[in-house]
Amino acid sequence: MLHALWLLLVHINGYSQNYYALQGSNYAGSLGVGNNPASILNTPYKWDVTILGVQKKNATNSIIIHNWSLFSNPAKSQYSIKDGDFRRFAYDDINVNLLNTRIALNRNKAIAFGLNLRSYTEASTSKLNYIDTVTSTRDFFDLGNYNRKLFGDFTHSAWMEFYVTWAQTIWDNADTRLNAGVTAKISRGISGGYINILNGSATPTVHNNISDYTLQDVFAEYGYSSNYDNWKKGKSTSQNMRDFLSHAQTGFSFDLGIEYLVKSQQITTVWDDDTYYDYDWKIGLSLLDIGFNQFNYGIQSRKVSGFQPNVTDTVVDIRFADIHKLQDFNDDLPGIVKNIQQPRGMFHVINPARLVLNVDRFIMGAWYINGNASLNLSSLTGSQWRLTELNMLTVTPRWETRQMGFFLPIQFNTKEQLWVGGAVKFGPLLLGIHNWANVFSKNKMQNGGAYLALVLRPNSNTAKRLDKRLDCPPR
């Protein structure tokens, strides 16, 4: 069972929701709603539409991809598994925004809506020793892995969500302004699955004068969404897709956010640009992805515990030597494990709930610096199947105008990795990478990712600036 989880970890590719470069930006528009629903209000455009946004992010300490950077041919790449004795992890998420639309009803109220496709996959193991010459269960235990309790987990959820956001100004005085927003999301769980392994252990023994390892204990459960059972070889791809999506289950989630602006106290003249959206400080606090997706159990989902007497590494290798699909694996379980159950009904996967603090500071001209801190909250639900965000701390210096922008996000994530990324904005196009090592190194693609977005905006603001030529001069 642990071997199966390890193979899964090895073959995970890397594929978030946050466009780091634009966090806190007045020009994020519809792209900012995923970081704080209140952010759609303090932006100078009457409307904007994200025609398409795609973001990919991945992290692992177990796999090294060789001969591949963002400017090289991926067909020539290779991968290897990192040798050593340590806890291993893999993380992957992808987010696709389709026709995300923001409309300012006036300067005090705004709405947003759109469609997102999202997928999270994460896995981890206990401390494991591994070298690339491992070819059998005995080889694995020979590295000392028998002398410890082994565990591992894998969680995956992919869904399609439609969201609606409302934001409005709570108060607005001479020095400060408070905006608040809420997002409601209804989703369809497209793909879900999990693996959980606990208390895996083995003991060195001798049978018929032959030294081997006898498996002592295990608890394992694995489940997947039932729509995979509807994918049949005899049907066309279009029919399979219709059947696959028609069996998706409904889920719900919501976001809450506020933004507190400390206004700029600079004295302006009639010839200055509109200063309504200017600030010295902008502080945002948001609760994101509070909710879940649900899935019907697939027919090959199982829960197993305990081993039959005298199950050795040799028995395991022989019994599972010819496995081509999950059903084959399940068919070979009797005689190996004591207890086998088939779960029924539904299982839930908790979305990556988190508390986000964002602080944006105006420096001078078009220069800003942004700080973003994210705290995962999904573990507070007590649910076994939950997702987390890789984000933890991000600092982003930026130079940005309405048409141009240059960004340098510096991230320290929950896996204790430091990434220095970059992004540029040219009119409607945003291009960014999470980790410059993906460009300058050919063995770092396993940690990082990239994003792009095409956003259409008008040239006019939510309201023209009032003529102040007849105002009394400031004292």
C-alpha positions as CSV (number, residue, x, y, z in Angstrom):
1,M,0.0,0.0,0.0
2,L,2.8,2.4,0.9
3,H,4.5,1.5,-2.3
4,A,1.4,2.5,-4.2
5,L,1.3,5.9,-2.5
6,W,5.0,6.4,-3.3
7,L,4.5,5.7,-7.0
8,L,1.7,8.3,-6.9
9,L,4.0,10.8,-5.3
10,V,6.6,10.1,-7.9
11,H,4.3,10.7,-10.9
12,I,2.6,13.9,-9.7
13,N,3.3,16.8,-12.0
14,G,3.0,20.3,-10.8
15,Y,0.1,22.5,-11.5
16,S,-3.3,28.6,-7.7
17,Q,-5.6,31.0,-7.5
18,N,-3.5,34.0,-6.4
19,Y,-1.9,36.2,-9.1
20,Y,0.9,37.3,-6.7
21,A,2.0,40.3,-8.8
22,L,-1.4,42.0,-8.5
23,Q,-2.1,41.5,-4.8
24,G,-3.2,44.8,-3.4
25,S,-3.1,46.6,-6.8
26,N,-5.8,49.1,-7.6
27,Y,-5.7,47.7,-11.2
28,A,-6.3,44.0,-10.2
29,G,-10.0,44.4,-10.9
30,S,-11.7,41.0,-11.5
31,L,-8.4,39.2,-10.9
32,G,-8.3,40.5,-7.3
33,V,-11.6,39.0,-6.2
34,G,-9.9,35.7,-5.3
35,N,-7.7,37.4,-2.7
36,N,-10.3,39.7,-1.3
37,P,-13.9,40.3,-2.5
38,A,-13.7,43.9,-1.2
39,S,-10.9,44.7,-3.6
40,I,-13.2,45.1,-6.6
41,L,-14.4,48.4,-5.3
42,N,-11.2,50.5,-5.1
43,T,-10.3,50.4,-8.8
44,P,-10.7,53.2,-11.3
45,Y,-12.3,51.3,-14.2
46,K,-16.0,51.2,-14.8
47,W,-15.7,47.6,-15.7
48,D,-13.2,44.9,-16.6
49,V,-13.4,41.4,-18.0
50,T,-10.8,38.7,-17.6
51,I,-11.3,36.9,-20.9
52,L,-8.9,34.1,-19.8
53,G,-6.6,33.7,-16.8
54,V,-4.4,30.6,-16.2
55,Q,-2.2,29.9,-13.2
56,K,-0.1,26.9,-12.4
57,K,2.0,26.2,-9.2
58,N,3.8,23.2,-8.0
59,A,6.3,22.2,-5.2
60,T,8.0,19.0,-4.2
61,N,11.1,17.9,-2.4
62,S,11.2,14.4,-3.9
63,I,11.4,14.8,-7.7
64,I,14.0,16.5,-9.8
65,I,13.2,17.4,-13.4
66,H,16.3,17.6,-15.5
67,N,17.0,19.4,-18.9
68,W,14.0,21.6,-18.8
69,S,13.4,25.3,-18.2
70,L,10.7,27.6,-19.5
71,F,12.8,28.3,-22.6
72,S,13.8,24.7,-23.4
73,N,12.1,21.8,-25.1
74,P,10.1,19.7,-22.5
75,A,10.3,16.7,-24.8
76,K,14.0,16.4,-23.8
77,S,13.4,16.5,-20.1
78,Q,13.9,13.7,-17.7
79,Y,13.2,13.2,-14.0
80,S,14.8,11.4,-11.1
81,I,13.7,10.7,-7.5
82,K,15.8,12.3,-4.8
83,D,17.8,9.9,-2.7
84,G,17.8,10.2,1.0
85,D,16.0,9.6,4.3
86,F,13.4,12.3,4.9
87,R,9.7,13.2,4.8
88,R,8.5,13.7,1.3
89,F,5.8,15.9,-0.2
90,A,4.3,17.0,-3.4
91,Y,1.9,19.9,-4.0
92,D,0.1,20.9,-7.2
93,D,-2.7,23.4,-8.0
94,I,-4.1,25.1,-11.1
95,N,-6.7,27.8,-11.6
96,V,-8.4,28.8,-14.8
97,N,-10.5,32.0,-14.9
98,L,-13.1,32.3,-17.7
99,L,-15.0,35.5,-18.4
100,N,-14.5,36.9,-14.8
101,T,-16.4,40.2,-15.0
102,R,-16.3,43.2,-12.6
103,I,-18.8,46.1,-12.9
104,A,-18.7,49.3,-10.9
105,L,-22.3,50.4,-10.2
106,N,-20.9,53.6,-8.9
107,R,-17.9,54.5,-6.7
108,N,-19.5,53.0,-3.6
109,K,-20.9,49.7,-5.0
110,A,-19.6,47.0,-7.4
111,I,-20.4,43.5,-8.5
112,A,-18.4,40.7,-10.0
113,F,-19.2,37.3,-11.4
114,G,-17.6,34.6,-13.5
115,L,-16.5,31.0,-13.9
116,N,-13.4,29.3,-12.5
117,L,-11.9,25.8,-12.9
118,R,-9.8,24.8,-10.0
119,S,-7.7,21.8,-9.0
120,Y,-5.6,21.0,-5.9
121,T,-3.5,17.9,-5.3
122,E,-1.3,17.3,-2.3
123,A,0.5,14.4,-0.8
124,S,3.0,13.6,1.9
125,T,4.7,10.7,3.6
126,S,6.4,9.8,6.8
127,K,10.2,9.8,6.9
128,L,11.3,7.4,4.1
129,N,14.7,6.2,3.0
130,Y,15.0,5.8,-0.8
131,I,17.6,5.3,-3.4
132,D,17.1,4.8,-7.2
133,T,18.1,1.1,-7.1
134,V,14.9,0.1,-5.2
135,T,13.1,-2.4,-7.4
136,S,11.2,-4.6,-4.8
137,T,9.5,-4.5,-1.4
138,R,12.6,-6.1,0.1
139,D,14.9,-3.5,-1.3
140,F,12.6,-0.8,0.3
141,F,12.7,-2.4,3.7
142,D,16.5,-3.2,3.5
143,L,17.1,0.6,3.6
144,G,15.8,0.6,7.2
145,N,12.2,1.5,6.5
146,Y,11.0,-1.6,8.4
147,N,12.2,-0.1,11.7
148,R,9.6,2.6,11.9
149,K,5.9,3.3,11.6
150,L,5.1,4.3,8.0
151,F,2.3,6.6,7.0
152,G,1.3,8.7,4.0
153,D,-1.6,10.6,2.6
154,F,-2.9,12.0,-0.7
155,T,-5.8,14.4,-1.3
156,H,-7.2,15.7,-4.6
157,S,-10.2,17.8,-5.5
158,A,-11.1,19.5,-8.8
159,W,-14.2,21.6,-9.3
160,M,-15.9,24.1,-11.5
161,E,-17.4,27.1,-9.7
162,F,-19.6,30.0,-10.5
163,Y,-19.3,33.0,-8.2
164,V,-21.1,36.3,-7.6
165,T,-19.5,39.1,-5.6
166,W,-21.0,42.2,-4.0
167,A,-18.8,45.0,-2.5
168,Q,-19.8,48.3,-1.1
169,T,-18.4,51.2,0.9
170,I,-19.2,51.0,4.7
171,W,-17.9,54.5,5.5
172,D,-16.0,57.2,3.8
173,N,-14.6,60.3,5.6
174,A,-11.8,62.8,5.0
175,D,-9.0,60.5,6.2
176,T,-10.1,56.9,5.8
177,R,-12.5,54.6,3.9
178,L,-13.7,51.1,4.7
179,N,-14.9,48.8,1.9
180,A,-16.4,45.3,2.4
181,G,-17.3,42.5,0.1
182,V,-18.8,39.0,0.0
183,T,-18.6,36.2,-2.6
184,A,-21.0,33.3,-2.9
185,K,-19.9,30.3,-4.9
186,I,-21.7,27.2,-6.1
187,S,-19.6,24.5,-7.5
188,R,-19.6,21.1,-9.2
189,G,-17.1,18.6,-8.0
190,I,-15.5,17.2,-11.1
191,S,-12.8,14.9,-9.6
192,G,-12.0,13.9,-6.1
193,G,-9.9,11.3,-4.4
194,Y,-7.8,10.4,-1.3
195,I,-5.4,7.8,0.1
196,N,-4.6,7.5,3.7
197,I,-2.1,5.0,5.2
198,L,-1.3,4.5,8.9
199,N,0.8,2.3,11.0
200,G,2.5,0.4,8.2
201,S,5.2,-1.8,9.8
202,A,7.2,-4.9,9.1
203,T,9.6,-7.1,11.1
204,P,12.7,-9.1,9.9
205,T,11.9,-12.8,10.1
206,V,13.2,-16.2,9.0
207,H,11.0,-18.6,7.0
208,N,12.5,-21.9,5.9
209,N,16.0,-20.6,6.6
210,I,15.3,-17.6,4.3
211,S,15.5,-14.1,5.8
212,D,12.6,-11.9,4.8
213,Y,10.2,-9.2,6.2
214,T,6.8,-10.1,7.6
215,L,4.2,-7.3,7.4
216,Q,2.8,-6.7,10.8
217,D,0.1,-4.0,10.7
218,V,-1.5,-1.4,8.5
219,F,-4.6,0.7,8.2
220,A,-5.4,2.1,4.7
221,E,-8.3,3.7,2.9
222,Y,-8.6,5.0,-0.5
223,G,-11.6,6.6,-2.3
224,Y,-12.3,8.3,-5.6
225,S,-15.3,10.0,-7.2
226,S,-17.8,7.7,-8.9
227,N,-17.8,9.7,-12.2
228,Y,-14.6,7.8,-13.1
229,D,-16.6,4.6,-13.2
230,N,-18.7,6.1,-16.1
231,W,-15.7,6.4,-18.4
232,K,-15.9,3.5,-20.8
233,K,-13.6,2.5,-23.6
234,G,-16.5,1.7,-26.0
235,K,-17.9,5.2,-25.9
236,S,-16.8,8.3,-27.7
237,T,-14.8,10.9,-25.9
238,S,-17.6,13.5,-26.1
239,Q,-20.1,11.0,-24.6
240,N,-17.6,10.0,-21.9
241,M,-17.2,13.7,-21.1
242,R,-20.9,14.3,-20.8
243,D,-21.4,11.2,-18.6
244,F,-18.4,12.3,-16.5
245,L,-19.6,15.8,-15.9
246,S,-23.3,14.8,-15.5
247,H,-22.5,12.8,-12.3
248,A,-20.7,15.7,-10.6
249,Q,-22.1,16.7,-7.2
250,T,-22.9,20.2,-6.0
251,G,-20.7,22.0,-3.4
252,F,-20.8,25.5,-1.8
253,S,-18.3,28.0,-0.5
254,F,-18.0,31.7,0.3
255,D,-15.4,34.5,0.8
256,L,-15.6,37.5,3.1
257,G,-13.3,40.6,3.0
258,I,-12.7,44.1,4.1
259,E,-10.3,46.8,2.9
260,Y,-9.3,49.8,5.1
261,L,-7.8,52.7,3.2
262,V,-5.8,55.5,4.8
263,K,-6.1,58.3,2.3
264,S,-3.3,60.4,0.9
265,Q,-3.1,63.8,2.5
266,Q,-1.3,65.5,-0.4
267,I,-2.7,68.8,-1.6
268,T,-4.0,68.5,-5.2
269,T,-4.9,71.0,-8.0
270,V,-7.4,70.9,-10.7
271,W,-4.8,69.7,-13.2
272,D,-4.0,66.6,-11.2
273,D,-5.5,63.2,-12.0
274,D,-8.4,61.9,-10.1
275,T,-7.2,61.1,-6.6
276,Y,-10.3,59.3,-5.3
277,Y,-8.6,55.9,-5.4
278,D,-5.3,57.1,-4.1
279,Y,-4.1,56.0,-0.6
280,D,-1.0,55.9,1.6
281,W,-2.0,52.6,3.2
282,K,-4.5,49.9,2.1
283,I,-5.0,47.1,4.6
284,G,-7.1,44.1,3.6
285,L,-8.4,41.1,5.6
286,S,-10.3,38.2,4.1
287,L,-11.6,34.8,4.8
288,L,-11.4,32.7,1.7
289,D,-12.8,29.4,0.4
290,I,-15.0,28.5,3.4
291,G,-16.8,25.5,2.0
292,F,-16.4,22.1,0.5
293,N,-17.0,19.8,-2.5
294,Q,-18.6,16.5,-2.3
295,F,-18.3,13.3,-4.3
296,N,-20.0,9.9,-4.6
297,Y,-17.7,7.0,-3.8
298,G,-16.4,5.0,-6.8
299,I,-17.1,1.3,-6.7
300,Q,-13.4,0.4,-6.3
301,S,-13.0,2.5,-3.2
302,R,-11.8,0.5,-0.2
303,K,-10.9,0.6,3.5
304,V,-8.6,-2.2,4.8
305,S,-6.8,-3.0,8.0
306,G,-4.4,-5.7,9.3
307,F,-2.4,-8.4,7.5
308,Q,-3.0,-12.1,7.3
309,P,-0.4,-14.3,9.1
310,N,2.9,-14.8,7.3
311,V,2.5,-12.2,4.6
312,T,6.1,-11.4,3.6
313,D,7.7,-9.1,1.2
314,T,8.0,-11.9,-1.3
315,V,4.3,-12.7,-1.1
316,V,3.5,-9.1,-1.7
317,D,5.7,-8.8,-4.8
318,I,4.3,-12.0,-6.3
319,R,0.7,-11.2,-5.5
320,F,0.8,-7.7,-7.0
321,A,3.3,-8.4,-9.9
322,D,0.7,-8.0,-12.6
323,I,-1.5,-5.0,-11.7
324,H,-2.9,-2.9,-14.5
325,K,-5.8,-1.1,-12.8
326,L,-7.3,-0.6,-9.3
327,Q,-9.8,-3.4,-9.8
328,D,-6.9,-5.8,-10.2
329,F,-5.3,-4.5,-7.0
330,N,-8.6,-5.0,-5.1
331,D,-9.1,-8.5,-6.5
332,D,-5.7,-9.5,-5.0
333,L,-6.3,-8.1,-1.5
334,P,-8.1,-11.1,0.0
335,G,-5.5,-13.4,1.5
336,I,-3.3,-10.4,2.1
337,V,-5.3,-8.2,4.5
338,K,-7.7,-9.2,7.2
339,N,-10.5,-6.7,7.0
340,I,-11.9,-5.2,3.7
341,Q,-14.8,-2.8,3.5
342,Q,-16.3,-0.9,0.6
343,P,-17.4,2.6,1.6
344,R,-20.6,3.9,0.2
345,G,-22.4,7.2,0.0
346,M,-20.5,10.5,-0.3
347,F,-17.2,11.9,0.9
348,H,-16.4,15.6,1.3
349,V,-13.2,17.4,0.6
350,I,-12.8,20.7,2.4
351,N,-11.7,23.6,0.3
352,P,-8.4,25.4,1.1
353,A,-9.9,27.7,3.7
354,R,-7.6,30.5,4.9
355,L,-7.3,33.9,6.6
356,V,-5.4,36.4,4.5
357,L,-3.9,39.7,5.6
358,N,-2.8,42.1,2.8
359,V,-1.0,45.4,3.4
360,D,-0.3,47.7,0.5
361,R,1.9,50.8,0.9
362,F,2.2,53.7,-1.6
363,I,5.9,54.8,-1.8
364,M,6.0,57.6,-4.5
365,G,5.1,58.1,-8.1
366,A,4.0,54.7,-9.4
367,W,6.0,52.7,-6.8
368,Y,4.3,50.5,-4.2
369,I,5.2,47.6,-1.9
370,N,2.8,44.9,-0.9
371,G,2.9,42.3,1.9
372,N,0.6,39.3,1.9
373,A,0.3,36.7,4.8
374,S,-1.9,33.6,4.5
375,L,-2.9,31.3,7.4
376,N,-4.5,27.9,6.5
377,L,-7.7,27.2,8.4
378,S,-9.0,24.0,6.9
379,S,-7.6,21.8,9.7
380,L,-9.9,23.5,12.1
381,T,-12.9,21.7,10.5
382,G,-11.7,18.4,11.9
383,S,-12.3,16.8,8.5
384,Q,-9.7,14.2,7.3
385,W,-9.9,15.2,3.7
386,R,-9.0,18.8,3.3
387,L,-6.9,21.0,1.1
388,T,-4.4,23.7,2.0
389,E,-2.8,26.7,0.2
390,L,0.9,26.8,-0.5
391,N,1.0,30.6,0.2
392,M,2.4,31.8,3.5
393,L,4.3,35.1,3.1
394,T,4.8,37.2,0.0
395,V,6.4,40.6,-0.4
396,T,6.0,42.3,-3.8
397,P,7.7,45.6,-4.8
398,R,6.0,47.0,-7.9
399,W,6.0,49.9,-10.3
400,E,2.6,50.1,-12.0
401,T,0.5,52.5,-14.0
402,R,-2.8,51.8,-15.8
403,Q,-1.1,50.4,-18.9
404,M,2.3,49.2,-17.7
405,G,3.6,47.3,-14.6
406,F,6.7,45.5,-13.4
407,F,6.5,43.3,-10.3
408,L,9.0,41.3,-8.2
409,P,7.1,38.9,-5.8
410,I,9.2,37.2,-3.2
411,Q,7.6,34.2,-1.6
412,F,8.2,32.0,1.4
413,N,5.7,29.2,1.3
414,T,4.4,26.6,3.8
415,K,7.0,24.1,2.6
416,E,9.8,26.5,3.7
417,Q,10.8,27.3,0.1
418,L,12.0,30.8,-0.9
419,W,11.0,31.8,-4.4
420,V,11.8,35.0,-6.2
421,G,9.4,35.6,-9.1
422,G,8.6,38.3,-11.6
423,A,5.8,39.7,-13.7
424,V,5.1,42.3,-16.4
425,K,1.9,44.0,-17.5
426,F,1.5,45.3,-21.0
427,G,-1.9,46.8,-21.5
428,P,-4.4,44.0,-21.2
429,L,-1.8,41.2,-20.9
430,L,-0.2,40.0,-17.6
431,L,2.6,37.5,-17.7
432,G,4.4,36.2,-14.6
433,I,6.4,33.4,-13.1
434,H,6.6,32.2,-9.5
435,N,10.3,31.3,-9.5
436,W,13.0,32.8,-11.7
437,A,14.9,29.5,-11.3
438,N,12.4,28.1,-13.8
439,V,14.0,30.3,-16.4
440,F,17.7,30.3,-15.5
441,S,18.1,26.6,-14.4
442,K,17.3,23.4,-16.1
443,N,16.7,21.3,-13.0
444,K,14.2,23.5,-11.0
445,M,10.9,23.2,-12.9
446,Q,9.5,21.0,-10.1
447,N,9.2,24.0,-7.9
448,G,7.5,27.1,-9.2
449,G,5.0,27.8,-12.0
450,A,3.7,30.6,-14.1
451,Y,0.6,32.6,-14.9
452,L,-1.0,34.7,-17.6
453,A,-4.1,36.7,-18.0
454,L,-5.9,38.7,-20.7
455,V,-8.0,41.5,-19.2
456,L,-10.1,44.0,-21.1
457,R,-10.7,47.4,-19.6
458,P,-12.3,50.7,-20.8
459,N,-10.4,54.0,-20.9
460,S,-12.8,55.9,-18.7
461,N,-13.1,55.9,-14.9
462,T,-16.2,55.3,-12.8
463,A,-16.8,59.1,-12.6
464,K,-15.1,62.2,-13.9
465,R,-13.3,64.3,-11.5
466,L,-15.2,67.3,-10.1
467,D,-14.1,70.8,-11.1
468,K,-12.4,72.3,-8.0
469,R,-11.4,75.7,-9.5
470,L,-14.0,77.5,-7.3
471,D,-13.2,75.6,-4.1
472,C,-11.8,77.5,-1.2
473,P,-8.0,77.1,-1.0
474,P,-6.7,74.8,1.8
475,R,-5.6,76.4,5.0
